[in-house]
Structure formats: C-alpha cells, structure tokens
Amino acid sequence: MNDAHFPWFILVPDRAGISEIYELDSNDQQQLITESSILSRILHTEFDADKINIGALGNIVPQLHIHHIARYKDDAAWPGPVWGAVEATAYKDTERAQVIDKLKHHLIDDFTFAV
C-alpha cells in the first residue's frame, strides 16, 4: 500500500474470480494461511512491529486480497484501525524501494511485488 505511515502489504492469491477465502479449495486455503503467516513473521521482524494487523475486507475491490499492516503503539492510528485514521502519505521512490528490498530477500519466488 502506498502509505508511508504504515508498512502495509496486500497478499493477493493468484486465483481468478475468487472474492472470499471459503471459495478457495482446501489446498489453496492452507497455502494462503501459510503465505500470510510467512509474510506476517517477516513484517514483524523486519519492521520491529508491536503488532501485525491482518484483514480481508474486500468491500471495494472484489478480488480476494489480505491486508498485512505492521503497527506500532506510537503510530498515527494506534490503537484503532488504520482505515480513515489519517490521510495517506505516498512513499518517495527511494523509500518504497527500501521497504520492498527489506522483504524481497526473505520471500520465495512465488511472491511478486506490484506498486
């Protein structure tokens, strides 16, 4: 997510026409949980987060996607949700590259980054 207030990533399963986790077959559900756990662990470690928030809202974008947000007790929205708490501030190109680089060396080849 292009918001420099929070290290915020969106995990999107590569399955067309799926908007809910229960629509995935059991193998894909397990894979999603595994990948979500891997991403969460990496975010917690690399960004020294106090908490990792995970959410699958999909009210605006129907494609299944899972938000992973590193949270801090002193962030702009703590302890509430990040949505609507503060106006998003876009990353500068160099900042965005640094954030992505923190994750790239941890993730398997099946993860791709879209900005």
Backbone as XML, in Angstrom:
<?xml version="1.0"?>
<chain id="A" units="angstrom">
  <residue number="1" name="MET">
    <atom name="N" x="0.869" y="-1.160" z="0.000"/>
    <atom name="CA" x="0.000" y="0.000" z="0.000"/>
    <atom name="C" x="0.911" y="1.216" z="0.000"/>
  </residue>
  <residue number="2" name="ASN">
    <atom name="N" x="0.592" y="2.168" z="-0.772"/>
    <atom name="CA" x="1.456" y="3.340" z="-0.889"/>
    <atom name="C" x="1.100" y="4.368" z="0.193"/>
  </residue>
  <residue number="3" name="ASP">
    <atom name="N" x="1.387" y="4.003" z="1.429"/>
    <atom name="CA" x="1.142" y="4.888" z="2.569"/>
    <atom name="C" x="2.326" y="4.775" z="3.526"/>
  </residue>
  <residue number="4" name="ALA">
    <atom name="N" x="3.133" y="5.797" z="3.559"/>
    <atom name="CA" x="4.364" y="5.787" z="4.354"/>
    <atom name="C" x="4.106" y="5.808" z="5.862"/>
  </residue>
  <residue number="5" name="HIS">
    <atom name="N" x="2.864" y="5.993" z="6.281"/>
    <atom name="CA" x="2.550" y="5.941" z="7.712"/>
    <atom name="C" x="2.704" y="4.528" z="8.277"/>
  </residue>
  <residue number="6" name="PHE">
    <atom name="N" x="2.470" y="3.525" z="7.429"/>
    <atom name="CA" x="2.439" y="2.145" z="7.900"/>
    <atom name="C" x="3.102" y="1.224" z="6.877"/>
  </residue>
  <residue number="7" name="PRO">
    <atom name="N" x="3.972" y="0.301" z="7.303"/>
    <atom name="CA" x="4.404" y="-0.761" z="6.396"/>
    <atom name="C" x="3.184" y="-1.663" z="6.136"/>
  </residue>
  <residue number="8" name="TRP">
    <atom name="N" x="2.646" y="-1.589" z="4.927"/>
    <atom name="CA" x="1.338" y="-2.176" z="4.636"/>
    <atom name="C" x="1.432" y="-2.921" z="3.319"/>
  </residue>
  <residue number="9" name="PHE">
    <atom name="N" x="1.146" y="-4.206" z="3.351"/>
    <atom name="CA" x="1.258" y="-5.053" z="2.171"/>
    <atom name="C" x="-0.048" y="-5.786" z="1.945"/>
  </residue>
  <residue number="10" name="ILE">
    <atom name="N" x="-0.323" y="-6.083" z="0.693"/>
    <atom name="CA" x="-1.554" y="-6.775" z="0.335"/>
    <atom name="C" x="-1.189" y="-8.075" z="-0.370"/>
  </residue>
  <residue number="11" name="LEU">
    <atom name="N" x="-1.632" y="-9.175" z="0.199"/>
    <atom name="CA" x="-1.398" y="-10.507" z="-0.343"/>
    <atom name="C" x="-2.601" y="-10.867" z="-1.219"/>
  </residue>
  <residue number="12" name="VAL">
    <atom name="N" x="-2.357" y="-11.139" z="-2.495"/>
    <atom name="CA" x="-3.432" y="-11.443" z="-3.446"/>
    <atom name="C" x="-3.206" y="-12.845" z="-4.019"/>
  </residue>
  <residue number="13" name="PRO">
    <atom name="N" x="-4.061" y="-13.801" z="-3.659"/>
    <atom name="CA" x="-3.923" y="-15.136" z="-4.246"/>
    <atom name="C" x="-4.141" y="-15.074" z="-5.763"/>
  </residue>
  <residue number="14" name="ASP">
    <atom name="N" x="-3.362" y="-15.819" z="-6.496"/>
    <atom name="CA" x="-3.444" y="-15.834" z="-7.953"/>
    <atom name="C" x="-4.551" y="-16.789" z="-8.401"/>
  </residue>
  <residue number="15" name="ARG">
    <atom name="N" x="-5.781" y="-16.412" z="-8.088"/>
    <atom name="CA" x="-6.954" y="-17.204" z="-8.444"/>
    <atom name="C" x="-8.029" y="-16.249" z="-8.943"/>
  </residue>
  <residue number="16" name="ALA">
    <atom name="N" x="-8.413" y="-16.407" z="-10.194"/>
    <atom name="CA" x="-9.418" y="-15.521" z="-10.803"/>
    <atom name="C" x="-10.808" y="-15.805" z="-10.239"/>
  </residue>
  <residue number="17" name="GLY">
    <atom name="N" x="-11.595" y="-14.747" z="-10.101"/>
    <atom name="CA" x="-12.993" y="-14.879" z="-9.728"/>
    <atom name="C" x="-13.254" y="-15.263" z="-8.290"/>
  </residue>
  <residue number="18" name="ILE">
    <atom name="N" x="-12.249" y="-15.192" z="-7.433"/>
    <atom name="CA" x="-12.416" y="-15.559" z="-6.020"/>
    <atom name="C" x="-12.481" y="-14.278" z="-5.193"/>
  </residue>
  <residue number="19" name="SER">
    <atom name="N" x="-13.518" y="-14.153" z="-4.377"/>
    <atom name="CA" x="-13.628" y="-12.966" z="-3.529"/>
    <atom name="C" x="-13.646" y="-13.298" z="-2.036"/>
  </residue>
  <residue number="20" name="GLU">
    <atom name="N" x="-13.775" y="-14.560" z="-1.703"/>
    <atom name="CA" x="-13.832" y="-14.971" z="-0.301"/>
    <atom name="C" x="-12.901" y="-16.167" z="-0.064"/>
  </residue>
  <residue number="21" name="ILE">
    <atom name="N" x="-12.349" y="-16.252" z="1.128"/>
    <atom name="CA" x="-11.444" y="-17.352" z="1.462"/>
    <atom name="C" x="-12.150" y="-18.700" z="1.331"/>
  </residue>
  <residue number="22" name="TYR">
    <atom name="N" x="-13.405" y="-18.785" z="1.731"/>
    <atom name="CA" x="-14.109" y="-20.067" z="1.676"/>
    <atom name="C" x="-14.317" y="-20.567" z="0.244"/>
  </residue>
  <residue number="23" name="GLU">
    <atom name="N" x="-14.157" y="-19.696" z="-0.758"/>
    <atom name="CA" x="-14.291" y="-20.117" z="-2.152"/>
    <atom name="C" x="-13.050" y="-20.853" z="-2.666"/>
  </residue>
  <residue number="24" name="LEU">
    <atom name="N" x="-11.941" y="-20.727" z="-1.955"/>
    <atom name="CA" x="-10.726" y="-21.450" z="-2.318"/>
    <atom name="C" x="-10.883" y="-22.918" z="-1.944"/>
  </residue>
  <residue number="25" name="ASP">
    <atom name="N" x="-10.252" y="-23.816" z="-2.704"/>
    <atom name="CA" x="-10.275" y="-25.214" z="-2.284"/>
    <atom name="C" x="-9.384" y="-25.353" z="-1.048"/>
  </residue>
  <residue number="26" name="SER">
    <atom name="N" x="-9.449" y="-26.487" z="-0.381"/>
    <atom name="CA" x="-8.752" y="-26.634" z="0.902"/>
    <atom name="C" x="-7.242" y="-26.475" z="0.763"/>
  </residue>
  <residue number="27" name="ASN">
    <atom name="N" x="-6.654" y="-26.946" z="-0.338"/>
    <atom name="CA" x="-5.210" y="-26.769" z="-0.536"/>
    <atom name="C" x="-4.849" y="-25.292" z="-0.676"/>
  </residue>
  <residue number="28" name="ASP">
    <atom name="N" x="-5.644" y="-24.552" z="-1.438"/>
    <atom name="CA" x="-5.378" y="-23.122" z="-1.605"/>
    <atom name="C" x="-5.614" y="-22.353" z="-0.305"/>
  </residue>
  <residue number="29" name="GLN">
    <atom name="N" x="-6.595" y="-22.772" z="0.483"/>
    <atom name="CA" x="-6.811" y="-22.135" z="1.780"/>
    <atom name="C" x="-5.588" y="-22.316" z="2.664"/>
  </residue>
  <residue number="30" name="GLN">
    <atom name="N" x="-5.059" y="-23.524" z="2.702"/>
    <atom name="CA" x="-3.874" y="-23.799" z="3.517"/>
    <atom name="C" x="-2.688" y="-23.002" z="3.013"/>
  </residue>
  <residue number="31" name="GLN">
    <atom name="N" x="-2.526" y="-22.920" z="1.686"/>
    <atom name="CA" x="-1.426" y="-22.153" z="1.107"/>
    <atom name="C" x="-1.545" y="-20.681" z="1.481"/>
  </residue>
  <residue number="32" name="LEU">
    <atom name="N" x="-2.756" y="-20.143" z="1.449"/>
    <atom name="CA" x="-2.978" y="-18.741" z="1.813"/>
    <atom name="C" x="-2.594" y="-18.487" z="3.266"/>
  </residue>
  <residue number="33" name="ILE">
    <atom name="N" x="-2.990" y="-19.376" z="4.154"/>
    <atom name="CA" x="-2.643" y="-19.225" z="5.572"/>
    <atom name="C" x="-1.131" y="-19.309" z="5.759"/>
  </residue>
  <residue number="34" name="THR">
    <atom name="N" x="-0.501" y="-20.232" z="5.065"/>
    <atom name="CA" x="0.956" y="-20.374" z="5.153"/>
    <atom name="C" x="1.649" y="-19.109" z="4.668"/>
  </residue>
  <residue number="35" name="GLU">
    <atom name="N" x="1.250" y="-18.614" z="3.497"/>
    <atom name="CA" x="1.879" y="-17.409" z="2.954"/>
    <atom name="C" x="1.603" y="-16.190" z="3.838"/>
  </residue>
  <residue number="36" name="SER">
    <atom name="N" x="0.396" y="-16.088" z="4.379"/>
    <atom name="CA" x="0.061" y="-14.988" z="5.282"/>
    <atom name="C" x="0.929" y="-15.034" z="6.534"/>
  </residue>
  <residue number="37" name="SER">
    <atom name="N" x="1.151" y="-16.239" z="7.055"/>
    <atom name="CA" x="1.989" y="-16.391" z="8.243"/>
    <atom name="C" x="3.438" y="-16.030" z="7.952"/>
  </residue>
  <residue number="38" name="ILE">
    <atom name="N" x="3.937" y="-16.457" z="6.796"/>
    <atom name="CA" x="5.310" y="-16.113" z="6.407"/>
    <atom name="C" x="5.462" y="-14.605" z="6.304"/>
  </residue>
  <residue number="39" name="LEU">
    <atom name="N" x="4.536" y="-13.969" z="5.575"/>
    <atom name="CA" x="4.597" y="-12.517" z="5.414"/>
    <atom name="C" x="4.499" y="-11.811" z="6.766"/>
  </residue>
  <residue number="40" name="SER">
    <atom name="N" x="3.609" y="-12.247" z="7.618"/>
    <atom name="CA" x="3.442" y="-11.633" z="8.941"/>
    <atom name="C" x="4.708" y="-11.727" z="9.779"/>
  </residue>
  <residue number="41" name="ARG">
    <atom name="N" x="5.327" y="-12.897" z="9.783"/>
    <atom name="CA" x="6.556" y="-13.097" z="10.552"/>
    <atom name="C" x="7.665" y="-12.173" z="10.045"/>
  </residue>
  <residue number="42" name="ILE">
    <atom name="N" x="7.783" y="-12.076" z="8.733"/>
    <atom name="CA" x="8.801" y="-11.211" z="8.148"/>
    <atom name="C" x="8.532" y="-9.743" z="8.480"/>
  </residue>
  <residue number="43" name="LEU">
    <atom name="N" x="7.284" y="-9.320" z="8.359"/>
    <atom name="CA" x="6.946" y="-7.927" z="8.693"/>
    <atom name="C" x="7.264" y="-7.630" z="10.151"/>
  </residue>
  <residue number="44" name="HIS">
    <atom name="N" x="6.898" y="-8.542" z="11.031"/>
    <atom name="CA" x="7.153" y="-8.342" z="12.454"/>
    <atom name="C" x="8.647" y="-8.170" z="12.725"/>
  </residue>
  <residue number="45" name="THR">
    <atom name="N" x="9.442" y="-9.024" z="12.102"/>
    <atom name="CA" x="10.890" y="-8.996" z="12.311"/>
    <atom name="C" x="11.548" y="-7.798" z="11.632"/>
  </residue>
  <residue number="46" name="GLU">
    <atom name="N" x="11.300" y="-7.621" z="10.350"/>
    <atom name="CA" x="11.989" y="-6.586" z="9.574"/>
    <atom name="C" x="11.593" y="-5.164" z="9.961"/>
  </residue>
  <residue number="47" name="PHE">
    <atom name="N" x="10.366" y="-4.991" z="10.419"/>
    <atom name="CA" x="9.899" y="-3.649" z="10.768"/>
    <atom name="C" x="9.762" y="-3.460" z="12.274"/>
  </residue>
  <residue number="48" name="ASP">
    <atom name="N" x="10.194" y="-4.450" z="13.056"/>
    <atom name="CA" x="10.165" y="-4.373" z="14.509"/>
    <atom name="C" x="8.793" y="-3.904" z="15.012"/>
  </residue>
  <residue number="49" name="ALA">
    <atom name="N" x="7.753" y="-4.526" z="14.484"/>
    <atom name="CA" x="6.377" y="-4.123" z="14.780"/>
    <atom name="C" x="5.940" y="-4.562" z="16.173"/>
  </residue>
  <residue number="50" name="ASP">
    <atom name="N" x="5.055" y="-3.767" z="16.766"/>
    <atom name="CA" x="4.435" y="-4.159" z="18.026"/>
    <atom name="C" x="3.309" y="-5.166" z="17.779"/>
  </residue>
  <residue number="51" name="LYS">
    <atom name="N" x="2.674" y="-5.054" z="16.605"/>
    <atom name="CA" x="1.523" y="-5.891" z="16.273"/>
    <atom name="C" x="1.398" y="-5.952" z="14.761"/>
  </residue>
  <residue number="52" name="ILE">
    <atom name="N" x="0.932" y="-7.069" z="14.235"/>
    <atom name="CA" x="0.625" y="-7.189" z="12.814"/>
    <atom name="C" x="-0.893" y="-7.303" z="12.694"/>
  </residue>
  <residue number="53" name="ASN">
    <atom name="N" x="-1.497" y="-6.362" z="11.978"/>
    <atom name="CA" x="-2.936" y="-6.419" z="11.707"/>
    <atom name="C" x="-3.136" y="-7.111" z="10.366"/>
  </residue>
  <residue number="54" name="ILE">
    <atom name="N" x="-4.081" y="-8.044" z="10.325"/>
    <atom name="CA" x="-4.407" y="-8.776" z="9.115"/>
    <atom name="C" x="-5.902" y="-8.648" z="8.881"/>
  </residue>
  <residue number="55" name="GLY">
    <atom name="N" x="-6.280" y="-8.283" z="7.642"/>
    <atom name="CA" x="-7.699" y="-8.120" z="7.359"/>
    <atom name="C" x="-8.041" y="-8.438" z="5.921"/>
  </residue>
  <residue number="56" name="ALA">
    <atom name="N" x="-9.202" y="-9.057" z="5.746"/>
    <atom name="CA" x="-9.726" y="-9.365" z="4.414"/>
    <atom name="C" x="-11.090" y="-8.695" z="4.297"/>
  </residue>
  <residue number="57" name="LEU">
    <atom name="N" x="-11.084" y="-7.433" z="3.889"/>
    <atom name="CA" x="-12.332" y="-6.688" z="3.814"/>
    <atom name="C" x="-13.001" y="-6.845" z="2.452"/>
  </residue>
  <residue number="58" name="GLY">
    <atom name="N" x="-12.350" y="-6.370" z="1.408"/>
    <atom name="CA" x="-12.863" y="-6.551" z="0.058"/>
    <atom name="C" x="-14.166" y="-5.852" z="-0.240"/>
  </residue>
  <residue number="59" name="ASN">
    <atom name="N" x="-14.504" y="-4.803" z="0.471"/>
    <atom name="CA" x="-15.759" y="-4.101" z="0.213"/>
    <atom name="C" x="-15.722" y="-3.300" z="-1.080"/>
  </residue>
  <residue number="60" name="ILE">
    <atom name="N" x="-14.561" y="-2.836" z="-1.480"/>
    <atom name="CA" x="-14.434" y="-2.019" z="-2.687"/>
    <atom name="C" x="-13.833" y="-2.834" z="-3.826"/>
  </residue>
  <residue number="61" name="VAL">
    <atom name="N" x="-12.780" y="-3.586" z="-3.553"/>
    <atom name="CA" x="-12.118" y="-4.426" z="-4.556"/>
    <atom name="C" x="-12.580" y="-5.859" z="-4.316"/>
  </residue>
  <residue number="62" name="PRO">
    <atom name="N" x="-13.334" y="-6.449" z="-5.252"/>
    <atom name="CA" x="-13.894" y="-7.785" z="-5.000"/>
    <atom name="C" x="-12.890" y="-8.927" z="-5.046"/>
  </residue>
  <residue number="63" name="GLN">
    <atom name="N" x="-11.759" y="-8.785" z="-5.743"/>
    <atom name="CA" x="-10.758" y="-9.864" z="-5.792"/>
    <atom name="C" x="-10.247" y="-10.143" z="-4.380"/>
  </residue>
  <residue number="64" name="LEU">
    <atom name="N" x="-10.186" y="-11.407" z="-4.009"/>
    <atom name="CA" x="-9.688" y="-11.767" z="-2.682"/>
    <atom name="C" x="-8.300" y="-11.184" z="-2.465"/>
  </residue>
  <residue number="65" name="HIS">
    <atom name="N" x="-8.147" y="-10.459" z="-1.381"/>
    <atom name="CA" x="-6.853" y="-9.896" z="-1.002"/>
    <atom name="C" x="-6.831" y="-9.735" z="0.513"/>
  </residue>
  <residue number="66" name="ILE">
    <atom name="N" x="-5.640" y="-9.907" z="1.074"/>
    <atom name="CA" x="-5.475" y="-9.867" z="2.526"/>
    <atom name="C" x="-4.478" y="-8.764" z="2.869"/>
  </residue>
  <residue number="67" name="HIS">
    <atom name="N" x="-4.930" y="-7.799" z="3.674"/>
    <atom name="CA" x="-4.060" y="-6.710" z="4.121"/>
    <atom name="C" x="-3.209" y="-7.183" z="5.294"/>
  </residue>
  <residue number="68" name="HIS">
    <atom name="N" x="-1.930" y="-6.832" z="5.266"/>
    <atom name="CA" x="-0.982" y="-7.115" z="6.349"/>
    <atom name="C" x="-0.319" y="-5.786" z="6.710"/>
  </residue>
  <residue number="69" name="ILE">
    <atom name="N" x="-0.538" y="-5.331" z="7.924"/>
    <atom name="CA" x="-0.080" y="-3.994" z="8.313"/>
    <atom name="C" x="0.742" y="-4.085" z="9.589"/>
  </residue>
  <residue number="70" name="ALA">
    <atom name="N" x="1.980" y="-3.597" z="9.517"/>
    <atom name="CA" x="2.820" y="-3.521" z="10.714"/>
    <atom name="C" x="2.368" y="-2.317" z="11.527"/>
  </residue>
  <residue number="71" name="ARG">
    <atom name="N" x="2.077" y="-2.557" z="12.789"/>
    <atom name="CA" x="1.556" y="-1.495" z="13.658"/>
    <atom name="C" x="2.507" y="-1.243" z="14.825"/>
  </residue>
  <residue number="72" name="TYR">
    <atom name="N" x="2.431" y="-0.002" z="15.313"/>
    <atom name="CA" x="3.270" y="0.439" z="16.426"/>
    <atom name="C" x="2.402" y="1.173" z="17.437"/>
  </residue>
  <residue number="73" name="LYS">
    <atom name="N" x="2.752" y="1.029" z="18.698"/>
    <atom name="CA" x="1.984" y="1.689" z="19.747"/>
    <atom name="C" x="2.002" y="3.202" z="19.623"/>
  </residue>
  <residue number="74" name="ASP">
    <atom name="N" x="2.956" y="3.743" z="18.851"/>
    <atom name="CA" x="3.011" y="5.194" z="18.664"/>
    <atom name="C" x="2.662" y="5.615" z="17.234"/>
  </residue>
  <residue number="75" name="ASP">
    <atom name="N" x="2.021" y="4.719" z="16.440"/>
    <atom name="CA" x="1.671" y="5.125" z="15.074"/>
    <atom name="C" x="0.443" y="6.038" z="15.084"/>
  </residue>
  <residue number="76" name="ALA">
    <atom name="N" x="0.172" y="6.648" z="13.948"/>
    <atom name="CA" x="-0.866" y="7.680" z="13.833"/>
    <atom name="C" x="-2.276" y="7.181" z="14.113"/>
  </residue>
  <residue number="77" name="ALA">
    <atom name="N" x="-2.497" y="5.875" z="14.063"/>
    <atom name="CA" x="-3.848" y="5.338" z="14.252"/>
    <atom name="C" x="-4.011" y="4.488" z="15.503"/>
  </residue>
  <residue number="78" name="TRP">
    <atom name="N" x="-2.919" y="4.178" z="16.188"/>
    <atom name="CA" x="-2.973" y="3.268" z="17.338"/>
    <atom name="C" x="-3.909" y="3.791" z="18.407"/>
  </residue>
  <residue number="79" name="PRO">
    <atom name="N" x="-4.716" y="2.986" z="19.015"/>
    <atom name="CA" x="-4.877" y="1.548" z="18.857"/>
    <atom name="C" x="-5.986" y="1.182" z="17.875"/>
  </residue>
  <residue number="80" name="GLY">
    <atom name="N" x="-6.549" y="2.161" z="17.198"/>
    <atom name="CA" x="-7.653" y="1.905" z="16.277"/>
    <atom name="C" x="-7.201" y="1.367" z="14.931"/>
  </residue>
  <residue number="81" name="PRO">
    <atom name="N" x="-8.159" y="1.153" z="14.040"/>
    <atom name="CA" x="-7.828" y="0.671" z="12.701"/>
    <atom name="C" x="-7.159" y="1.772" z="11.875"/>
  </residue>
  <residue number="82" name="VAL">
    <atom name="N" x="-6.408" y="1.373" z="10.862"/>
    <atom name="CA" x="-5.692" y="2.340" z="10.027"/>
    <atom name="C" x="-6.606" y="3.019" z="9.017"/>
  </residue>
  <residue number="83" name="TRP">
    <atom name="N" x="-7.669" y="2.345" z="8.606"/>
    <atom name="CA" x="-8.543" y="2.887" z="7.571"/>
    <atom name="C" x="-9.196" y="4.189" z="8.031"/>
  </residue>
  <residue number="84" name="GLY">
    <atom name="N" x="-8.899" y="5.267" z="7.297"/>
    <atom name="CA" x="-9.504" y="6.559" z="7.566"/>
    <atom name="C" x="-8.924" y="7.307" z="8.751"/>
  </residue>
  <residue number="85" name="ALA">
    <atom name="N" x="-7.926" y="6.762" z="9.396"/>
    <atom name="CA" x="-7.365" y="7.418" z="10.585"/>
    <atom name="C" x="-6.596" y="8.684" z="10.218"/>
  </residue>
  <residue number="86" name="VAL">
    <atom name="N" x="-5.785" y="8.595" z="9.187"/>
    <atom name="CA" x="-5.008" y="9.737" z="8.707"/>
    <atom name="C" x="-4.971" y="9.675" z="7.184"/>
  </residue>
  <residue number="87" name="GLU">
    <atom name="N" x="-4.782" y="10.817" z="6.561"/>
    <atom name="CA" x="-4.664" y="10.842" z="5.103"/>
    <atom name="C" x="-3.360" y="10.161" z="4.697"/>
  </residue>
  <residue number="88" name="ALA">
    <atom name="N" x="-3.443" y="9.317" z="3.687"/>
    <atom name="CA" x="-2.264" y="8.580" z="3.228"/>
    <atom name="C" x="-1.186" y="9.544" z="2.729"/>
  </residue>
  <residue number="89" name="THR">
    <atom name="N" x="0.051" y="9.185" z="3.030"/>
    <atom name="CA" x="1.221" y="9.907" z="2.530"/>
    <atom name="C" x="2.005" y="8.935" z="1.661"/>
  </residue>
  <residue number="90" name="ALA">
    <atom name="N" x="2.134" y="9.271" z="0.386"/>
    <atom name="CA" x="2.826" y="8.380" z="-0.547"/>
    <atom name="C" x="4.305" y="8.277" z="-0.210"/>
  </residue>
  <residue number="91" name="TYR">
    <atom name="N" x="4.851" y="7.082" z="-0.432"/>
    <atom name="CA" x="6.290" y="6.891" z="-0.288"/>
    <atom name="C" x="7.018" y="7.652" z="-1.388"/>
  </residue>
  <residue number="92" name="LYS">
    <atom name="N" x="8.186" y="8.167" z="-1.076"/>
    <atom name="CA" x="9.103" y="8.623" z="-2.112"/>
    <atom name="C" x="9.647" y="7.366" z="-2.775"/>
  </residue>
  <residue number="93" name="ASP">
    <atom name="N" x="10.075" y="7.469" z="-4.033"/>
    <atom name="CA" x="10.540" y="6.294" z="-4.767"/>
    <atom name="C" x="11.637" y="5.540" z="-4.022"/>
  </residue>
  <residue number="94" name="THR">
    <atom name="N" x="12.577" y="6.257" z="-3.454"/>
    <atom name="CA" x="13.685" y="5.593" z="-2.750"/>
    <atom name="C" x="13.191" y="4.905" z="-1.479"/>
  </residue>
  <residue number="95" name="GLU">
    <atom name="N" x="12.258" y="5.515" z="-0.777"/>
    <atom name="CA" x="11.702" y="4.900" z="0.432"/>
    <atom name="C" x="10.962" y="3.609" z="0.091"/>
  </residue>
  <residue number="96" name="ARG">
    <atom name="N" x="10.130" y="3.668" z="-0.961"/>
    <atom name="CA" x="9.369" y="2.488" z="-1.375"/>
    <atom name="C" x="10.320" y="1.353" z="-1.748"/>
  </residue>
  <residue number="97" name="ALA">
    <atom name="N" x="11.371" y="1.658" z="-2.479"/>
    <atom name="CA" x="12.357" y="0.648" z="-2.872"/>
    <atom name="C" x="13.014" y="0.028" z="-1.645"/>
  </residue>
  <residue number="98" name="GLN">
    <atom name="N" x="13.323" y="0.836" z="-0.637"/>
    <atom name="CA" x="13.941" y="0.318" z="0.583"/>
    <atom name="C" x="13.005" y="-0.628" z="1.324"/>
  </residue>
  <residue number="99" name="VAL">
    <atom name="N" x="11.729" y="-0.274" z="1.382"/>
    <atom name="CA" x="10.741" y="-1.120" z="2.063"/>
    <atom name="C" x="10.603" y="-2.453" z="1.339"/>
  </residue>
  <residue number="100" name="ILE">
    <atom name="N" x="10.507" y="-2.416" z="0.028"/>
    <atom name="CA" x="10.382" y="-3.652" z="-0.747"/>
    <atom name="C" x="11.639" y="-4.495" z="-0.608"/>
  </residue>
  <residue number="101" name="ASP">
    <atom name="N" x="12.803" y="-3.869" z="-0.641"/>
    <atom name="CA" x="14.054" y="-4.614" z="-0.507"/>
    <atom name="C" x="14.165" y="-5.334" z="0.833"/>
  </residue>
  <residue number="102" name="LYS">
    <atom name="N" x="13.557" y="-4.776" z="1.889"/>
    <atom name="CA" x="13.575" y="-5.442" z="3.197"/>
    <atom name="C" x="12.897" y="-6.808" z="3.127"/>
  </residue>
  <residue number="103" name="LEU">
    <atom name="N" x="11.931" y="-6.941" z="2.218"/>
    <atom name="CA" x="11.165" y="-8.183" z="2.143"/>
    <atom name="C" x="11.650" y="-9.144" z="1.073"/>
  </residue>
  <residue number="104" name="LYS">
    <atom name="N" x="12.141" y="-8.612" z="-0.019"/>
    <atom name="CA" x="12.454" y="-9.450" z="-1.184"/>
    <atom name="C" x="13.384" y="-10.612" z="-0.869"/>
  </residue>
  <residue number="105" name="HIS">
    <atom name="N" x="14.413" y="-10.388" z="-0.091"/>
    <atom name="CA" x="15.361" y="-11.475" z="0.155"/>
    <atom name="C" x="14.796" y="-12.574" z="1.050"/>
  </residue>
  <residue number="106" name="HIS">
    <atom name="N" x="13.654" y="-12.333" z="1.694"/>
    <atom name="CA" x="13.028" y="-13.335" z="2.553"/>
    <atom name="C" x="12.011" y="-14.201" z="1.823"/>
  </residue>
  <residue number="107" name="LEU">
    <atom name="N" x="11.419" y="-13.667" z="0.769"/>
    <atom name="CA" x="10.258" y="-14.313" z="0.176"/>
    <atom name="C" x="10.638" y="-15.248" z="-0.963"/>
  </residue>
  <residue number="108" name="ILE">
    <atom name="N" x="9.866" y="-16.294" z="-1.082"/>
    <atom name="CA" x="10.100" y="-17.273" z="-2.138"/>
    <atom name="C" x="9.747" y="-16.683" z="-3.498"/>
  </residue>
  <residue number="109" name="ASP">
    <atom name="N" x="10.138" y="-17.364" z="-4.550"/>
    <atom name="CA" x="9.946" y="-16.860" z="-5.907"/>
    <atom name="C" x="8.481" y="-16.627" z="-6.267"/>
  </residue>
  <residue number="110" name="ASP">
    <atom name="N" x="7.555" y="-17.288" z="-5.605"/>
    <atom name="CA" x="6.146" y="-17.144" z="-5.944"/>
    <atom name="C" x="5.561" y="-15.806" z="-5.522"/>
  </residue>
  <residue number="111" name="PHE">
    <atom name="N" x="6.253" y="-15.054" z="-4.669"/>
    <atom name="CA" x="5.785" y="-13.736" z="-4.279"/>
    <atom name="C" x="6.239" y="-12.740" z="-5.333"/>
  </residue>
  <residue number="112" name="THR">
    <atom name="N" x="5.349" y="-11.851" z="-5.754"/>
    <atom name="CA" x="5.721" y="-10.770" z="-6.663"/>
    <atom name="C" x="5.286" y="-9.454" z="-6.037"/>
  </residue>
  <residue number="113" name="PHE">
    <atom name="N" x="5.918" y="-8.390" z="-6.449"/>
    <atom name="CA" x="5.635" y="-7.071" z="-5.900"/>
    <atom name="C" x="5.057" y="-6.181" z="-6.987"/>
  </residue>
  <residue number="114" name="ALA">
    <atom name="N" x="3.904" y="-5.626" z="-6.731"/>
    <atom name="CA" x="3.297" y="-4.652" z="-7.637"/>
    <atom name="C" x="3.148" y="-3.352" z="-6.863"/>
  </residue>
  <residue number="115" name="VAL">
    <atom name="N" x="3.522" y="-2.250" z="-7.475"/>
    <atom name="CA" x="3.421" y="-0.956" z="-6.794"/>
    <atom name="C" x="2.547" y="-0.012" z="-7.571"/>
  </residue>
</chain>
